[in-house]
Amino acid sequence: MKIIEAAPAPNPRRVRIFLAEKGIDMPFEQINIMEKEHKTEDFAALNPFQTVPVLVFEDGNTLCESIAICRYFEEQQPEPPLFGTGPLECATIEMWQRRVELGLLFRVAQTLRHTNPKMGHLESPQFPEWGEANRERVGDVLAAIDRQLATHQYIAGPDYSVADITALVAMDFMKPARVARPDGLDNLDRWYGEVSARPSAKA
């Protein structure tokens, strides 16, 4: 079993942080997205959507999409529970995971892909207006997360979860996307300092 990834990309990093929190060691194989190695016929045979990461099993079967891969390892090793325990907690974590993934990580990624000329060969055609529209929305999402963190230690409640992993990766990805973090979000700043200090954040 191995994971094929591109280390600089945010979605593979989500899986690496998740595995680090679980204490699971996995072999990784790197491909170069900027050189379109994910667009080859060989890679498309593993993942027709041509995205990373891809979990490749011993029998040749594959599992794609970062959260699906994380859920697989959650079932294999439930402790610590990063998707929650019990109906309400699991549903709450799922709610915030989706909010952060679609509201924050997606918008940051679209900003980078549509405003950075170096991404033009991967995002063709580029729509700079779309990129800038997403850049403008990031601050609103961060403010909503800040309000949530006013009464919760972590994004989905008292315990660190996959929602925090996605949010951390998204906020770190804001730097190469050149998306500024708004001032005055003290709860978000407190949270970011805590999750960034976890050993898994270096994965």
Protein Blocks (a to p, Z undefined) as FASTA:
>chain_A
ZZdddfkbmklmmmmmmmmmnopacddddddfklopmmpmklmmmmmnopacddddfkop
acehjklmmmmmmmmmmbacfkbgajklmmmmmmmmmmmmmmmmmmmmmmmmmmmmklmm
mmccddfklmmmmmmmmmmmmmmmmmmmmmcfblnlmbdcfklmmmmmmmmmmmmnopac
dehilmlmmmmmmmmmpmklmZZ
